Amino acid sequence: MKKNTEFGRNLLRIRLEKGMTQKELADKAGLNTNALAKLERGVNEPGWPVVLAVCAALGVSCSAFGGLAEESTVPAAEQKRGRGRPKKGSDTPEGKGKAK
């Protein structure tokens, strides 16, 4: 069942416009390739930490994905759940400065 096809279509389009492979984007965003593929297909819905990590890795704002509010922080409810968190030590807002 498709959950978030608009996000996935935009993710795929932007990744291809940037000339990145799934592996390159996944590594840069601190995700695994399978998780990224599921996001692009709309199988999985991303949490805010993942959205922010993907936006940072692609060098775009959240508004590039359409329908997403321009956010610079993770909402408190998402922080408590820890849902969709990128790998620790990745070059994301949560992992900046940490060794890989």
Helices and strands as residue ranges (DSSP letters): H 5-17, H 22-29, H 33-41, H 48-58, G 62-65, H 76-81
